[in-house]
């Protein structure tokens, strides 16, 4: 059975192109290690989410990310992860639940 991994990366202050380029490198590294990579790039429209009643959009995305993490055996942390609140929470969660942790 193929191992599944997800990517944790900082997004604040980055362009969509920068985010996707970082993601492409991470996918290549994980694929080389034999992982199937979940697509956890959430491009939900903030205004649409607020209209649906989600007041704290970053928390919404973190919850969604943790849901995906429950299907993984590993999490790949891109450079700079320690500077982002959501990435730090994902890191602590991965550690606490015994997932393999891979650093860029």
Backbone atoms as SQL, in Angstrom:
CREATE TABLE atoms (id INTEGER PRIMARY KEY, chain TEXT, resi INTEGER, resn TEXT, atom TEXT, x REAL, y REAL, z REAL);
INSERT INTO atoms VALUES
  (1, 'A', 1, 'UNK', 'N', 0.841, -1.187, 0.000),
  (2, 'A', 1, 'UNK', 'CA', 0.000, 0.000, 0.000),
  (3, 'A', 1, 'UNK', 'C', 0.885, 1.249, 0.000),
  (4, 'A', 2, 'UNK', 'N', 0.539, 2.198, -0.832),
  (5, 'A', 2, 'UNK', 'CA', 1.316, 3.427, -0.959),
  (6, 'A', 2, 'UNK', 'C', 1.091, 4.327, 0.252),
  (7, 'A', 3, 'UNK', 'N', 2.174, 4.925, 0.729),
  (8, 'A', 3, 'UNK', 'CA', 2.064, 5.869, 1.838),
  (9, 'A', 3, 'UNK', 'C', 1.547, 7.209, 1.319),
  (10, 'A', 4, 'UNK', 'N', 0.758, 7.867, 2.157),
  (11, 'A', 4, 'UNK', 'CA', 0.161, 9.152, 1.793),
  (12, 'A', 4, 'UNK', 'C', 0.788, 10.253, 2.648),
  (13, 'A', 5, 'UNK', 'N', 1.075, 11.381, 2.010),
  (14, 'A', 5, 'UNK', 'CA', 1.649, 12.529, 2.714),
  (15, 'A', 5, 'UNK', 'C', 0.902, 13.797, 2.328),
  (16, 'A', 6, 'UNK', 'N', 1.016, 14.783, 3.196),
  (17, 'A', 6, 'UNK', 'CA', 0.492, 16.110, 2.887),
  (18, 'A', 6, 'UNK', 'C', 1.610, 17.120, 3.084),
  (19, 'A', 7, 'UNK', 'N', 1.391, 18.310, 2.574),
  (20, 'A', 7, 'UNK', 'CA', 2.388, 19.373, 2.630),
  (21, 'A', 7, 'UNK', 'C', 1.905, 20.473, 3.566),
  (22, 'A', 8, 'UNK', 'N', 2.813, 20.919, 4.432),
  (23, 'A', 8, 'UNK', 'CA', 2.544, 22.062, 5.300),
  (24, 'A', 8, 'UNK', 'C', 3.488, 23.176, 4.870),
  (25, 'A', 9, 'UNK', 'N', 2.924, 24.316, 4.492),
  (26, 'A', 9, 'UNK', 'CA', 3.756, 25.415, 4.012),
  (27, 'A', 9, 'UNK', 'C', 3.169, 26.754, 4.406),
  (28, 'A', 10, 'UNK', 'N', 4.039, 27.735, 4.539),
  (29, 'A', 10, 'UNK', 'CA', 3.571, 29.086, 4.827),
  (30, 'A', 10, 'UNK', 'C', 2.951, 29.672, 3.567),
  (31, 'A', 11, 'UNK', 'N', 1.912, 30.460, 3.755),
  (32, 'A', 11, 'UNK', 'CA', 1.240, 31.077, 2.613),
  (33, 'A', 11, 'UNK', 'C', 1.104, 32.582, 2.775),
  (34, 'A', 12, 'UNK', 'N', 1.126, 33.050, 4.007),
  (35, 'A', 12, 'UNK', 'CA', 0.965, 34.474, 4.259),
  (36, 'A', 12, 'UNK', 'C', 2.040, 35.297, 3.573),
  (37, 'A', 13, 'UNK', 'N', 1.605, 36.334, 2.870),
  (38, 'A', 13, 'UNK', 'CA', 2.540, 37.231, 2.214),
  (39, 'A', 13, 'UNK', 'C', 3.167, 36.687, 0.946),
  (40, 'A', 14, 'UNK', 'N', 2.677, 35.546, 0.469),
  (41, 'A', 14, 'UNK', 'CA', 3.225, 34.950, -0.752),
  (42, 'A', 14, 'UNK', 'C', 2.197, 35.008, -1.872),
  (43, 'A', 15, 'UNK', 'N', 2.697, 35.095, -3.087),
  (44, 'A', 15, 'UNK', 'CA', 1.800, 35.072, -4.241),
  (45, 'A', 15, 'UNK', 'C', 1.358, 33.634, -4.490),
  (46, 'A', 16, 'UNK', 'N', 0.281, 33.496, -5.229),
  (47, 'A', 16, 'UNK', 'CA', -0.188, 32.155, -5.580),
  (48, 'A', 16, 'UNK', 'C', 0.903, 31.406, -6.345),
  (49, 'A', 17, 'UNK', 'N', 1.624, 32.108, -7.208),
  (50, 'A', 17, 'UNK', 'CA', 2.700, 31.481, -7.981),
  (51, 'A', 17, 'UNK', 'C', 3.806, 30.964, -7.060),
  (52, 'A', 18, 'UNK', 'N', 4.198, 31.751, -6.056),
  (53, 'A', 18, 'UNK', 'CA', 5.233, 31.314, -5.110),
  (54, 'A', 18, 'UNK', 'C', 4.769, 30.085, -4.330),
  (55, 'A', 19, 'UNK', 'N', 3.525, 30.108, -3.914),
  (56, 'A', 19, 'UNK', 'CA', 2.965, 28.978, -3.165),
  (57, 'A', 19, 'UNK', 'C', 2.987, 27.720, -4.024),
  (58, 'A', 20, 'UNK', 'N', 2.532, 27.839, -5.260),
  (59, 'A', 20, 'UNK', 'CA', 2.464, 26.670, -6.142),
  (60, 'A', 20, 'UNK', 'C', 3.848, 26.162, -6.536),
  (61, 'A', 21, 'UNK', 'N', 4.828, 27.050, -6.691),
  (62, 'A', 21, 'UNK', 'CA', 6.193, 26.612, -7.000),
  (63, 'A', 21, 'UNK', 'C', 6.790, 25.824, -5.839),
  (64, 'A', 22, 'UNK', 'N', 6.592, 26.312, -4.626),
  (65, 'A', 22, 'UNK', 'CA', 7.067, 25.599, -3.438),
  (66, 'A', 22, 'UNK', 'C', 6.399, 24.237, -3.359),
  (67, 'A', 23, 'UNK', 'N', 5.115, 24.222, -3.635),
  (68, 'A', 23, 'UNK', 'CA', 4.329, 22.988, -3.596),
  (69, 'A', 23, 'UNK', 'C', 4.833, 21.988, -4.632),
  (70, 'A', 24, 'UNK', 'N', 5.157, 22.457, -5.825),
  (71, 'A', 24, 'UNK', 'CA', 5.666, 21.564, -6.874),
  (72, 'A', 24, 'UNK', 'C', 6.963, 20.888, -6.440),
  (73, 'A', 25, 'UNK', 'N', 7.855, 21.656, -5.809),
  (74, 'A', 25, 'UNK', 'CA', 9.114, 21.074, -5.318),
  (75, 'A', 25, 'UNK', 'C', 8.839, 20.023, -4.244),
  (76, 'A', 26, 'UNK', 'N', 7.902, 20.323, -3.362),
  (77, 'A', 26, 'UNK', 'CA', 7.563, 19.386, -2.290),
  (78, 'A', 26, 'UNK', 'C', 6.950, 18.110, -2.853),
  (79, 'A', 27, 'UNK', 'N', 6.054, 18.249, -3.824),
  (80, 'A', 27, 'UNK', 'CA', 5.431, 17.076, -4.453),
  (81, 'A', 27, 'UNK', 'C', 6.500, 16.210, -5.109),
  (82, 'A', 28, 'UNK', 'N', 7.445, 16.838, -5.802),
  (83, 'A', 28, 'UNK', 'CA', 8.521, 16.085, -6.458),
  (84, 'A', 28, 'UNK', 'C', 9.355, 15.324, -5.429),
  (85, 'A', 29, 'UNK', 'N', 9.700, 15.977, -4.323),
  (86, 'A', 29, 'UNK', 'CA', 10.502, 15.329, -3.280),
  (87, 'A', 29, 'UNK', 'C', 9.752, 14.151, -2.662),
  (88, 'A', 30, 'UNK', 'N', 8.470, 14.336, -2.400),
  (89, 'A', 30, 'UNK', 'CA', 7.677, 13.264, -1.789),
  (90, 'A', 30, 'UNK', 'C', 7.445, 12.109, -2.757),
  (91, 'A', 31, 'UNK', 'N', 7.183, 12.422, -4.001),
  (92, 'A', 31, 'UNK', 'CA', 6.967, 11.386, -5.012),
  (93, 'A', 31, 'UNK', 'C', 8.223, 10.536, -5.162),
  (94, 'A', 32, 'UNK', 'N', 9.373, 11.200, -5.134),
  (95, 'A', 32, 'UNK', 'CA', 10.652, 10.489, -5.223),
  (96, 'A', 32, 'UNK', 'C', 10.830, 9.519, -4.056),
  (97, 'A', 33, 'UNK', 'N', 10.273, 9.861, -2.900),
  (98, 'A', 33, 'UNK', 'CA', 10.354, 8.999, -1.715),
  (99, 'A', 33, 'UNK', 'C', 9.254, 7.935, -1.698),
  (100, 'A', 34, 'UNK', 'N', 8.395, 7.931, -2.727),
  (101, 'A', 34, 'UNK', 'CA', 7.365, 6.908, -2.829),
  (102, 'A', 34, 'UNK', 'C', 6.019, 7.263, -2.225),
  (103, 'A', 35, 'UNK', 'N', 5.815, 8.522, -1.907),
  (104, 'A', 35, 'UNK', 'CA', 4.544, 8.947, -1.320),
  (105, 'A', 35, 'UNK', 'C', 3.552, 9.391, -2.383),
  (106, 'A', 36, 'UNK', 'N', 2.293, 9.151, -2.092),
  (107, 'A', 36, 'UNK', 'CA', 1.196, 9.786, -2.822),
  (108, 'A', 36, 'UNK', 'C', 0.913, 11.074, -2.057),
  (109, 'A', 37, 'UNK', 'N', 0.754, 12.192, -2.751),
  (110, 'A', 37, 'UNK', 'CA', 0.605, 13.484, -2.085),
  (111, 'A', 37, 'UNK', 'C', -0.833, 13.977, -2.193),
  (112, 'A', 38, 'UNK', 'N', -1.422, 14.261, -1.031),
  (113, 'A', 38, 'UNK', 'CA', -2.771, 14.832, -1.008),
  (114, 'A', 38, 'UNK', 'C', -2.716, 16.290, -1.442),
  (115, 'A', 39, 'UNK', 'N', -3.716, 16.717, -2.169),
  (116, 'A', 39, 'UNK', 'CA', -3.802, 18.124, -2.548),
  (117, 'A', 39, 'UNK', 'C', -4.489, 18.882, -1.419),
  (118, 'A', 40, 'UNK', 'N', -3.691, 19.570, -0.628),
  (119, 'A', 40, 'UNK', 'CA', -4.239, 20.350, 0.480),
  (120, 'A', 40, 'UNK', 'C', -4.080, 21.845, 0.225),
  (121, 'A', 41, 'UNK', 'N', -4.034, 22.221, -1.033),
  (122, 'A', 41, 'UNK', 'CA', -4.013, 23.645, -1.381),
  (123, 'A', 41, 'UNK', 'C', -5.464, 24.101, -1.451),
  (124, 'A', 42, 'UNK', 'N', -5.879, 24.843, -0.441),
  (125, 'A', 42, 'UNK', 'CA', -7.264, 25.285, -0.347),
  (126, 'A', 42, 'UNK', 'C', -7.384, 26.684, -0.933),
  (127, 'A', 43, 'UNK', 'N', -8.196, 26.812, -1.955),
  (128, 'A', 43, 'UNK', 'CA', -8.374, 28.123, -2.575),
  (129, 'A', 43, 'UNK', 'C', -9.798, 28.641, -2.370),
  (130, 'A', 44, 'UNK', 'N', -10.375, 28.266, -1.229),
  (131, 'A', 44, 'UNK', 'CA', -11.727, 28.729, -0.906),
  (132, 'A', 44, 'UNK', 'C', -11.752, 30.256, -0.855),
  (133, 'A', 45, 'UNK', 'N', -12.805, 30.840, -1.372),
  (134, 'A', 45, 'UNK', 'CA', -12.976, 32.284, -1.358),
  (135, 'A', 45, 'UNK', 'C', -13.378, 32.731, 0.046),
  (136, 'A', 46, 'UNK', 'N', -12.586, 33.638, 0.620),
  (137, 'A', 46, 'UNK', 'CA', -12.825, 34.082, 1.992),
  (138, 'A', 46, 'UNK', 'C', -14.220, 34.672, 2.173),
  (139, 'A', 47, 'UNK', 'N', -14.661, 35.479, 1.241),
  (140, 'A', 47, 'UNK', 'CA', -15.981, 36.101, 1.349),
  (141, 'A', 47, 'UNK', 'C', -17.088, 35.043, 1.314),
  (142, 'A', 48, 'UNK', 'N', -16.947, 34.060, 0.436),
  (143, 'A', 48, 'UNK', 'CA', -17.943, 32.980, 0.366),
  (144, 'A', 48, 'UNK', 'C', -18.024, 32.236, 1.693),
  (145, 'A', 49, 'UNK', 'N', -16.863, 31.962, 2.293),
  (146, 'A', 49, 'UNK', 'CA', -16.849, 31.253, 3.575),
  (147, 'A', 49, 'UNK', 'C', -17.527, 32.084, 4.659),
  (148, 'A', 50, 'UNK', 'N', -17.253, 33.376, 4.679),
  (149, 'A', 50, 'UNK', 'CA', -17.881, 34.242, 5.686),
  (150, 'A', 50, 'UNK', 'C', -19.390, 34.287, 5.500),
  (151, 'A', 51, 'UNK', 'N', -19.837, 34.293, 4.242),
  (152, 'A', 51, 'UNK', 'CA', -21.276, 34.283, 3.972),
  (153, 'A', 51, 'UNK', 'C', -21.918, 32.978, 4.434),
  (154, 'A', 52, 'UNK', 'N', -21.136, 31.910, 4.483),
  (155, 'A', 52, 'UNK', 'CA', -21.637, 30.617, 4.967),
  (156, 'A', 52, 'UNK', 'C', -21.547, 30.512, 6.487),
  (157, 'A', 53, 'UNK', 'N', -21.042, 31.570, 7.148),
  (158, 'A', 53, 'UNK', 'CA', -20.997, 31.589, 8.603),
  (159, 'A', 53, 'UNK', 'C', -19.646, 31.277, 9.215),
  (160, 'A', 54, 'UNK', 'N', -18.612, 31.101, 8.415),
  (161, 'A', 54, 'UNK', 'CA', -17.276, 30.822, 8.945),
  (162, 'A', 54, 'UNK', 'C', -16.571, 32.149, 9.207),
  (163, 'A', 55, 'UNK', 'N', -16.562, 32.576, 10.451),
  (164, 'A', 55, 'UNK', 'CA', -15.996, 33.875, 10.814),
  (165, 'A', 55, 'UNK', 'C', -14.472, 33.866, 10.816),
  (166, 'A', 56, 'UNK', 'N', -13.879, 32.770, 11.251),
  (167, 'A', 56, 'UNK', 'CA', -12.420, 32.688, 11.356),
  (168, 'A', 56, 'UNK', 'C', -11.903, 31.790, 10.237),
  (169, 'A', 57, 'UNK', 'N', -11.623, 32.387, 9.096),
  (170, 'A', 57, 'UNK', 'CA', -11.229, 31.616, 7.906),
  (171, 'A', 57, 'UNK', 'C', -9.914, 30.866, 8.112),
  (172, 'A', 58, 'UNK', 'N', -8.875, 31.463, 8.740),
  (173, 'A', 58, 'UNK', 'CA', -7.659, 30.683, 8.980),
  (174, 'A', 58, 'UNK', 'C', -7.925, 29.429, 9.833),
  (175, 'A', 59, 'UNK', 'N', -8.792, 29.549, 10.818),
  (176, 'A', 59, 'UNK', 'CA', -9.137, 28.394, 11.642),
  (177, 'A', 59, 'UNK', 'C', -9.900, 27.353, 10.831),
  (178, 'A', 60, 'UNK', 'N', -10.754, 27.803, 9.935),
  (179, 'A', 60, 'UNK', 'CA', -11.471, 26.898, 9.029),
  (180, 'A', 60, 'UNK', 'C', -10.472, 26.086, 8.211),
  (181, 'A', 61, 'UNK', 'N', -9.472, 26.778, 7.640),
  (182, 'A', 61, 'UNK', 'CA', -8.475, 26.080, 6.827),
  (183, 'A', 61, 'UNK', 'C', -7.628, 25.121, 7.665),
  (184, 'A', 62, 'UNK', 'N', -7.293, 25.505, 8.899),
  (185, 'A', 62, 'UNK', 'CA', -6.535, 24.613, 9.778),
  (186, 'A', 62, 'UNK', 'C', -7.345, 23.356, 10.080),
  (187, 'A', 63, 'UNK', 'N', -8.624, 23.524, 10.385),
  (188, 'A', 63, 'UNK', 'CA', -9.482, 22.369, 10.666),
  (189, 'A', 63, 'UNK', 'C', -9.559, 21.440, 9.460),
  (190, 'A', 64, 'UNK', 'N', -9.680, 22.022, 8.287),
  (191, 'A', 64, 'UNK', 'CA', -9.731, 21.236, 7.052),
  (192, 'A', 64, 'UNK', 'C', -8.414, 20.482, 6.855),
  (193, 'A', 65, 'UNK', 'N', -7.310, 21.156, 7.129),
  (194, 'A', 65, 'UNK', 'CA', -5.990, 20.554, 7.003),
  (195, 'A', 65, 'UNK', 'C', -5.826, 19.374, 7.969),
  (196, 'A', 66, 'UNK', 'N', -6.267, 19.546, 9.208),
  (197, 'A', 66, 'UNK', 'CA', -6.155, 18.464, 10.192),
  (198, 'A', 66, 'UNK', 'C', -7.020, 17.271, 9.796),
  (199, 'A', 67, 'UNK', 'N', -8.157, 17.540, 9.189),
  (200, 'A', 67, 'UNK', 'CA', -9.009, 16.457, 8.693),
  (201, 'A', 67, 'UNK', 'C', -8.243, 15.645, 7.651),
  (202, 'A', 68, 'UNK', 'N', -7.597, 16.330, 6.718),
  (203, 'A', 68, 'UNK', 'CA', -6.794, 15.632, 5.705),
  (204, 'A', 68, 'UNK', 'C', -5.631, 14.882, 6.350),
  (205, 'A', 69, 'UNK', 'N', -5.017, 15.485, 7.362),
  (206, 'A', 69, 'UNK', 'CA', -3.880, 14.859, 8.029),
  (207, 'A', 69, 'UNK', 'C', -4.253, 13.494, 8.593),
  (208, 'A', 70, 'UNK', 'N', -5.500, 13.326, 8.968),
  (209, 'A', 70, 'UNK', 'CA', -5.931, 12.051, 9.555),
  (210, 'A', 70, 'UNK', 'C', -5.855, 10.895, 8.562),
  (211, 'A', 71, 'UNK', 'N', -5.673, 11.193, 7.284),
  (212, 'A', 71, 'UNK', 'CA', -5.561, 10.134, 6.269),
  (213, 'A', 71, 'UNK', 'C', -4.109, 9.876, 5.856),
  (214, 'A', 72, 'UNK', 'N', -3.176, 10.588, 6.477),
  (215, 'A', 72, 'UNK', 'CA', -1.763, 10.534, 6.066),
  (216, 'A', 72, 'UNK', 'C', -0.899, 9.707, 7.014),
  (217, 'A', 73, 'UNK', 'N', 0.221, 9.279, 6.464),
  (218, 'A', 73, 'UNK', 'CA', 1.260, 8.663, 7.278),
  (219, 'A', 73, 'UNK', 'C', 2.418, 9.638, 7.507),
  (220, 'A', 74, 'UNK', 'N', 2.470, 10.719, 6.712),
  (221, 'A', 74, 'UNK', 'CA', 3.580, 11.669, 6.813),
  (222, 'A', 74, 'UNK', 'C', 3.122, 13.083, 6.477),
  (223, 'A', 75, 'UNK', 'N', 3.880, 14.043, 7.010),
  (224, 'A', 75, 'UNK', 'CA', 3.670, 15.450, 6.676),
  (225, 'A', 75, 'UNK', 'C', 5.026, 16.038, 6.298),
  (226, 'A', 76, 'UNK', 'N', 5.046, 16.744, 5.180),
  (227, 'A', 76, 'UNK', 'CA', 6.254, 17.391, 4.668),
  (228, 'A', 76, 'UNK', 'C', 6.178, 18.870, 5.017),
  (229, 'A', 77, 'UNK', 'N', 7.160, 19.355, 5.771),
  (230, 'A', 77, 'UNK', 'CA', 7.175, 20.749, 6.200),
  (231, 'A', 77, 'UNK', 'C', 8.154, 21.545, 5.352),
  (232, 'A', 78, 'UNK', 'N', 7.622, 22.502, 4.608),
  (233, 'A', 78, 'UNK', 'CA', 8.438, 23.365, 3.748),
  (234, 'A', 78, 'UNK', 'C', 9.203, 24.374, 4.605),
  (235, 'A', 79, 'UNK', 'N', 10.327, 24.838, 4.069),
  (236, 'A', 79, 'UNK', 'CA', 11.133, 25.844, 4.769),
  (237, 'A', 79, 'UNK', 'C', 10.262, 26.992, 5.256),
  (238, 'A', 80, 'UNK', 'N', 10.543, 27.422, 6.474),
  (239, 'A', 80, 'UNK', 'CA', 9.809, 28.544, 7.053),
  (240, 'A', 80, 'UNK', 'C', 8.566, 28.142, 7.823),
  (241, 'A', 81, 'UNK', 'N', 8.286, 26.839, 7.900),
  (242, 'A', 81, 'UNK', 'CA', 7.067, 26.375, 8.564),
  (243, 'A', 81, 'UNK', 'C', 6.972, 26.881, 10.001),
  (244, 'A', 82, 'UNK', 'N', 8.141, 27.000, 10.667),
  (245, 'A', 82, 'UNK', 'CA', 8.130, 27.370, 12.085),
  (246, 'A', 82, 'UNK', 'C', 7.675, 28.811, 12.322),
  (247, 'A', 83, 'UNK', 'N', 7.561, 29.594, 11.259),
  (248, 'A', 83, 'UNK', 'CA', 7.125, 30.990, 11.388),
  (249, 'A', 83, 'UNK', 'C', 5.616, 31.152, 11.228),
  (250, 'A', 84, 'UNK', 'N', 4.935, 30.096, 10.855),
  (251, 'A', 84, 'UNK', 'CA', 3.490, 30.184, 10.596),
  (252, 'A', 84, 'UNK', 'C', 2.707, 29.424, 11.666),
  (253, 'A', 85, 'UNK', 'N', 1.777, 30.100, 12.284),
  (254, 'A', 85, 'UNK', 'CA', 0.975, 29.518, 13.367),
  (255, 'A', 85, 'UNK', 'C', 0.324, 28.198, 12.963),
  (256, 'A', 86, 'UNK', 'N', -0.311, 28.161, 11.795),
  (257, 'A', 86, 'UNK', 'CA', -0.979, 26.937, 11.353),
  (258, 'A', 86, 'UNK', 'C', -0.006, 25.791, 11.143),
  (259, 'A', 87, 'UNK', 'N', 1.148, 26.094, 10.561),
  (260, 'A', 87, 'UNK', 'CA', 2.166, 25.056, 10.335),
  (261, 'A', 87, 'UNK', 'C', 2.691, 24.519, 11.668),
  (262, 'A', 88, 'UNK', 'N', 2.886, 25.412, 12.643),
  (263, 'A', 88, 'UNK', 'CA', 3.359, 24.956, 13.962),
  (264, 'A', 88, 'UNK', 'C', 2.334, 24.029, 14.612),
  (265, 'A', 89, 'UNK', 'N', 1.067, 24.346, 14.472),
  (266, 'A', 89, 'UNK', 'CA', 0.019, 23.481, 15.030),
  (267, 'A', 89, 'UNK', 'C', 0.007, 22.143, 14.296),
  (268, 'A', 90, 'UNK', 'N', 0.142, 22.179, 12.972),
  (269, 'A', 90, 'UNK', 'CA', 0.209, 20.927, 12.203),
  (270, 'A', 90, 'UNK', 'C', 1.417, 20.097, 12.637),
  (271, 'A', 91, 'UNK', 'N', 2.538, 20.756, 12.899),
  (272, 'A', 91, 'UNK', 'CA', 3.752, 20.052, 13.330),
  (273, 'A', 91, 'UNK', 'C', 3.533, 19.367, 14.677),
  (274, 'A', 92, 'UNK', 'N', 2.982, 20.098, 15.633),
  (275, 'A', 92, 'UNK', 'CA', 2.711, 19.512, 16.953),
  (276, 'A', 92, 'UNK', 'C', 1.729, 18.349, 16.845),
  (277, 'A', 93, 'UNK', 'N', 0.738, 18.495, 15.988),
  (278, 'A', 93, 'UNK', 'CA', -0.249, 17.435, 15.789),
  (279, 'A', 93, 'UNK', 'C', 0.401, 16.205, 15.173),
  (280, 'A', 94, 'UNK', 'N', 1.217, 16.410, 14.152),
  (281, 'A', 94, 'UNK', 'CA', 1.907, 15.285, 13.508),
  (282, 'A', 94, 'UNK', 'C', 2.787, 14.552, 14.518),
  (283, 'A', 95, 'UNK', 'N', 3.510, 15.315, 15.355),
  (284, 'A', 95, 'UNK', 'CA', 4.356, 14.702, 16.392),
  (285, 'A', 95, 'UNK', 'C', 3.509, 13.918, 17.387),
  (286, 'A', 96, 'UNK', 'N', 2.451, 14.545, 17.872),
  (287, 'A', 96, 'UNK', 'CA', 1.611, 13.935, 18.907),
  (288, 'A', 96, 'UNK', 'C', 0.943, 12.650, 18.432),
  (289, 'A', 97, 'UNK', 'N', 0.643, 12.571, 17.142),
  (290, 'A', 97, 'UNK', 'CA', -0.058, 11.407, 16.614),
  (291, 'A', 97, 'UNK', 'C', 0.853, 10.445, 15.862),
  (292, 'A', 98, 'UNK', 'N', 2.164, 10.647, 15.967),
  (293, 'A', 98, 'UNK', 'CA', 3.124, 9.680, 15.453),
  (294, 'A', 98, 'UNK', 'C', 3.274, 9.614, 13.943),
  (295, 'A', 99, 'UNK', 'N', 2.949, 10.690, 13.249),
  (296, 'A', 99, 'UNK', 'CA', 3.147, 10.699, 11.801),
  (297, 'A', 99, 'UNK', 'C', 4.624, 10.921, 11.497),
  (298, 'A', 100, 'UNK', 'N', 5.069, 10.423, 10.361),
  (299, 'A', 100, 'UNK', 'CA', 6.430, 10.702, 9.919),
  (300, 'A', 100, 'UNK', 'C', 6.507, 12.181, 9.570),
  (301, 'A', 101, 'UNK', 'N', 7.585, 12.819, 9.983),
  (302, 'A', 101, 'UNK', 'CA', 7.787, 14.234, 9.703),
  (303, 'A', 101, 'UNK', 'C', 8.991, 14.362, 8.786),
  (304, 'A', 102, 'UNK', 'N', 8.776, 15.047, 7.667),
  (305, 'A', 102, 'UNK', 'CA', 9.826, 15.239, 6.670),
  (306, 'A', 102, 'UNK', 'C', 10.020, 16.742, 6.511),
  (307, 'A', 103, 'UNK', 'N', 11.280, 17.176, 6.537),
  (308, 'A', 103, 'UNK', 'CA', 11.581, 18.600, 6.384),
  (309, 'A', 103, 'UNK', 'C', 12.205, 18.868, 5.024),
  (310, 'A', 104, 'UNK', 'N', 11.869, 20.026, 4.457),
  (311, 'A', 104, 'UNK', 'CA', 12.463, 20.432, 3.189),
  (312, 'A', 104, 'UNK', 'C', 13.952, 20.654, 3.392);
